[in-house]
Structure formats: structure tokens, C-alpha cells
Amino acid sequence: MKSKKLLLLWIMPSLCLALAFNGCATRAGTYPTLKQTEINVHWPMVSYQNAAAAGRLTLAEKERINQAYAAYKTAFDQALQAAGGNHNAPTPDNVKALANEVIRTISATPMINHTMY
């Protein structure tokens, strides 16, 4: 009985997360501000960093993700500077596209725990 309760406690949050964040399609276009964009990219990056630290990624996977993130981060920093440091400024389209690319690249990597985001 105890194992059923534990299983239920594990499944319910996972199910809720899966429904709330159903892949990139739901996230596309949900970057109204630079702050929200930064948050949306943060959790997939945490999963990536954990997988990399655990040695679960190939060099090619790390390079692909690092490249996508570097392009996003450069564009994000430029947009933030153009907004005068205002994190509540609207996210430019190029930054949205690059954020989506980071999330897509991480999501396409099988050894990363996708339940965190």
C-alpha cells in the first residue's frame, strides 16, 4: 500500500507538469517579457547542466546545446541592453526564436531528464 501511495505521489506531479508544459509547441510564443524568456530557458538549462555534470552527454550533444545557448544569450543580452536593463520589456522575435531553439535542442537530447521543465 505504501508503494502505491509513493507511486501516486510521483505520477501526479509528473502528469501535471506534462499537461502544463507539453513540449515546445506550448511554450512557443509564451515569452511576453525578457524576464519570462529567461525563466523559460533557465529550467531546461539546469537539466542540461545536471546531465553534463553526471557525464550523460556526448561531446557533440554538449557542443550543440552550448552553441544554441551562446547564440540565445548574446541576443538576450543585446535585447536587455537595448531595453535599458528593463526585464519587463517585450521579448524581441529573434530572442524568442533563439530561446525556442535552445529548448528544442535540449529536448531532442535523450539523456536529459525532461521532467524538470
C-alpha positions in Angstrom: 0.0 0.0 0.0 2.8 2.4 0.8 4.5 1.8 -2.5 1.2 2.7 -4.3 1.0 6.0 -2.4 4.6 6.8 -3.3 3.9 5.9 -6.9 0.8 8.1 -6.9 2.8 11.0 -5.3 5.4 10.7 -8.1 3.0 10.3 -11.0 0.6 13.2 -10.2 3.2 15.9 -10.2 4.7 14.5 -13.4 1.3 14.3 -15.1 0.6 17.9 -14.0 3.9 19.1 -15.4 3.4 17.2 -18.6 0.0 18.8 -19.1 1.2 22.2 -18.2 4.4 22.1 -20.3 3.5 20.0 -23.3 6.8 20.4 -25.2 8.0 23.4 -27.2 4.7 23.9 -29.0 3.0 25.3 -25.9 6.0 27.4 -25.0 6.3 29.0 -28.4 5.0 32.5 -28.1 4.8 32.5 -24.3 7.7 34.9 -23.9 6.0 38.3 -23.4 8.9 39.7 -21.4 12.6 39.3 -21.3 12.2 38.0 -17.7 9.7 35.3 -18.7 12.0 34.3 -21.6 14.9 34.0 -19.2 12.8 31.8 -16.8 11.6 29.6 -19.7 15.2 28.9 -20.8 16.6 28.5 -17.2 15.0 25.2 -16.3 15.9 23.3 -19.4 19.5 24.6 -18.9 19.5 23.3 -15.3 18.5 19.9 -16.6 21.3 20.1 -19.2 23.9 21.2 -16.7 22.9 18.3 -14.4 23.2 15.8 -17.2 26.5 17.2 -18.3 27.9 17.1 -14.8 26.7 13.5 -14.5 28.6 12.6 -17.7 25.4 11.5 -19.5 26.1 13.6 -22.6 28.3 13.2 -25.6 30.7 15.9 -26.6 28.6 16.5 -29.7 25.5 17.0 -27.6 27.2 19.4 -25.3 28.6 21.4 -28.3 25.2 21.6 -29.9 23.5 22.9 -26.7 26.3 25.2 -25.9 26.2 26.7 -29.4 22.4 27.2 -29.2 22.6 28.7 -25.8 25.5 31.1 -26.7 23.5 32.4 -29.7 20.5 32.9 -27.4 22.5 34.5 -24.6 24.2 37.0 -27.0 20.8 38.1 -28.4 19.2 38.2 -25.0 22.0 40.4 -23.6 21.7 42.7 -26.5 17.9 43.0 -26.1 18.3 43.6 -22.4 20.8 46.3 -23.1 18.6 47.9 -25.7 15.7 47.9 -23.2 17.9 49.8 -20.7 18.1 46.8 -18.4 14.3 46.5 -18.1 13.5 42.8 -17.7 9.8 43.7 -18.2 10.4 44.8 -21.7 8.8 42.8 -24.5 11.0 39.9 -25.9 12.1 40.6 -29.5 11.2 38.0 -32.0 14.8 36.9 -32.7 15.3 36.2 -29.0 12.1 34.2 -28.8 13.2 32.1 -31.8 16.6 31.5 -30.2 15.1 30.6 -26.9 12.9 28.1 -28.7 15.9 26.7 -30.4 17.7 26.2 -27.0 14.7 24.4 -25.6 14.3 22.3 -28.8 17.9 21.3 -28.8 17.8 20.2 -25.1 14.5 18.4 -25.6 16.0 16.4 -28.5 18.8 15.1 -26.3 17.7 11.7 -24.9 19.9 11.6 -21.8 18.5 14.8 -20.2 15.8 14.5 -17.6 12.9 16.4 -19.3 10.6 16.1 -16.3 12.2 19.1 -14.6 10.8 21.7 -17.1 
